[in-house]
Amino acid sequence: MTDHEPVAVLGAGALGGAVATALAAAGHPTTVWNRTPARLAALTSAGPALLTAAPTVAEAVAEARVVIVVVADEAAVRAVLSPVAPALDGRVVVNLTSATPDQTRALGSWLTTHGARYLDAAAMSGTRTIGSADSLFLYAGDGAAFAAAEPVLHDLGRATHVGTDPGAASLWDTALLGLNLGLLTGFYHAVALLGHLDVDAAAVARVARDYLPFATGLLPEHARQADERRYPADDGSLAAYAAAVEHIVATSVAHGVATDVPDAYRALVHRGMGAGHGADGLASLAGVIADGTGGAQR
Ligand SMILES: NC(=O)c1ccc[n+]([C@@H]2O[C@H](COP(=O)([O-])OP(=O)(O)OC[C@H]3O[C@@H](n4cnc5c(N)ncnc54)[C@H](OP(=O)(O)O)[C@@H]3O)[C@@H](O)[C@H]2O)c1
């Protein structure tokens, strides 16, 4: 495919609208359809010249070699694509709609029987940065289709193919959402504690951004330990972290700050200690979590 490939976007909600606008702005003739036409008028009148509205799904996909579907849920994807499924033969269908891994595998099987080249996709960075390298999209499914559609997909943001199993992007999405929630809830707890110094959240964010490279810098080493299931206590033992977590809990209580976040850390650290990891490093928790039983090898 070329850098100016015709694209159809089915669904003009918050995500679909941003996707369609970014692709048209990048030079792809982009045809957008939406169940409720009123949304289309607002989008196309303010959008790039290459963005046009189609009154039906069939007309939207007629010229497109890449069809992006981004509606509420799996049932809506089926409702939108069923009438045009035979016309998808040979086209790359990219499903940006959130669904479970099993739902997206089933969608992939169904669309593949109609000759479509199926990719499931996860928009990892919301809508604000779409069209820039700050935006990350994960894709799973037909690897040749991903390679073919890359000239289009890279105009949405960084494009990473995470495997040929169509359910893989959904599982990555879920896993990284958990990572993000852990980070953000830890941040909210820090904001609550530091509020007692009359420090506002913006100031906490500024210092936290300087601190986070240290934390993210630990990831490769802890990943190696998790992969090898060997957890040297080079950066402190789990027993030492248990004491540190008690300190977070006690300090929170003393300041009238809720302990939900450090309580979760405490429960996990204690489970690791109970599983015999007291002298191991913090990454031993990776094994405890993965096993579900705390029975990681040491
Ligand atoms: N927004 C994000 O940052 C983001 C990030 C990652 C993933 N997602 C996922 O992307 C999908 C869309 O999210 P959104 O934020 O764009 O939602 P949204 O703003 O609420 O838009 C929903 C879209 O789905 C359409 N729709 C709903 N039910 C339909 C049906 N039965 N038939 C046809 N069209 C139907 C709506 O059409 P009408 O206008 O006619 O109602 C609208 O175009 C969701 O699965 C969401 O989880 C969103």
The ligand as a MOL file (V3000), in Angstrom:
LIG
                    3D

  0  0  0     0  0            999 V3000
M  V30 BEGIN CTAB
M  V30 COUNTS 48 52 0 0 0
M  V30 BEGIN ATOM
M  V30 1 N -12.1420 7.0490 23.3870 0
M  V30 2 C -10.9840 6.4310 23.7090 0
M  V30 3 O -10.0170 7.0730 24.1620 0
M  V30 4 C -10.8300 4.9520 23.4810 0
M  V30 5 C -9.5690 4.3510 23.7390 0
M  V30 6 C -9.4060 2.9950 23.5230 0
M  V30 7 C -10.4760 2.2270 23.0820 0
M  V30 8 N -11.6930 2.8280 22.8440 0 CHG=1
M  V30 9 C -12.7760 1.9690 22.3650 0
M  V30 10 O -13.2290 2.4480 21.1150 0
M  V30 11 C -14.6230 2.1700 20.9790 0
M  V30 12 C -15.3280 3.4830 20.6720 0
M  V30 13 O -15.0720 4.3670 21.7430 0
M  V30 14 P -15.4660 5.9080 21.6550 0
M  V30 15 O -14.7510 6.5590 22.7720 0
M  V30 16 O -15.2880 6.4280 20.2750 0 CHG=-1
M  V30 17 O -17.0130 5.8190 22.0120 0
M  V30 18 P -18.1520 6.8750 21.7020 0
M  V30 19 O -17.6040 8.2570 21.5800 0
M  V30 20 O -19.2240 6.6230 22.7090 0
M  V30 21 O -18.6880 6.4300 20.2710 0
M  V30 22 C -19.3210 5.2000 20.0990 0
M  V30 23 C -19.5080 4.9820 18.6300 0
M  V30 24 O -20.1170 3.6890 18.4500 0
M  V30 25 C -21.2730 3.8640 17.6310 0
M  V30 26 N -22.2310 2.8180 17.9360 0
M  V30 27 C -22.6290 2.3970 19.1580 0
M  V30 28 N -23.4880 1.3640 19.0350 0
M  V30 29 C -23.6390 1.1370 17.7130 0
M  V30 30 C -24.3810 0.1940 16.9590 0
M  V30 31 N -25.1620 -0.7090 17.5360 0
M  V30 32 N -24.2840 0.2610 15.6140 0
M  V30 33 C -23.4860 1.1850 15.0170 0
M  V30 34 N -22.7580 2.0990 15.6690 0
M  V30 35 C -22.8300 2.0690 17.0180 0
M  V30 36 C -21.7700 5.2550 17.9650 0
M  V30 37 O -22.6540 5.6980 16.9850 0
M  V30 38 P -23.7480 6.8380 17.3080 0
M  V30 39 O -23.0510 8.1510 17.1400 0
M  V30 40 O -24.7950 6.5870 16.3280 0
M  V30 41 O -24.2140 6.6130 18.7290 0
M  V30 42 C -20.4420 6.0030 17.9800 0
M  V30 43 O -19.9740 6.2370 16.6740 0
M  V30 44 C -15.0740 1.5190 22.2840 0
M  V30 45 O -15.0680 0.1260 22.1460 0
M  V30 46 C -13.9940 1.9790 23.2680 0
M  V30 47 O -13.8560 1.0810 24.3470 0
M  V30 48 C -11.8840 4.1510 23.0400 0
M  V30 END ATOM
M  V30 BEGIN BOND
M  V30 1 1 1 2
M  V30 2 2 2 3
M  V30 3 1 2 4
M  V30 4 1 4 5
M  V30 5 2 4 48
M  V30 6 2 5 6
M  V30 7 1 6 7
M  V30 8 2 7 8
M  V30 9 1 8 9
M  V30 10 1 8 48
M  V30 11 1 9 10
M  V30 12 1 9 46
M  V30 13 1 10 11
M  V30 14 1 11 12
M  V30 15 1 11 44
M  V30 16 1 12 13
M  V30 17 1 13 14
M  V30 18 2 14 15
M  V30 19 1 14 16
M  V30 20 1 14 17
M  V30 21 1 17 18
M  V30 22 2 18 19
M  V30 23 1 18 20
M  V30 24 1 18 21
M  V30 25 1 21 22
M  V30 26 1 22 23
M  V30 27 1 23 24
M  V30 28 1 23 42
M  V30 29 1 24 25
M  V30 30 1 25 26
M  V30 31 1 25 36
M  V30 32 1 26 27
M  V30 33 1 26 35
M  V30 34 2 27 28
M  V30 35 1 28 29
M  V30 36 1 29 30
M  V30 37 2 29 35
M  V30 38 1 30 31
M  V30 39 2 30 32
M  V30 40 1 32 33
M  V30 41 2 33 34
M  V30 42 1 34 35
M  V30 43 1 36 37
M  V30 44 1 36 42
M  V30 45 1 37 38
M  V30 46 2 38 39
M  V30 47 1 38 40
M  V30 48 1 38 41
M  V30 49 1 42 43
M  V30 50 1 44 45
M  V30 51 1 44 46
M  V30 52 1 46 47
M  V30 END BOND
M  V30 END CTAB
M  END
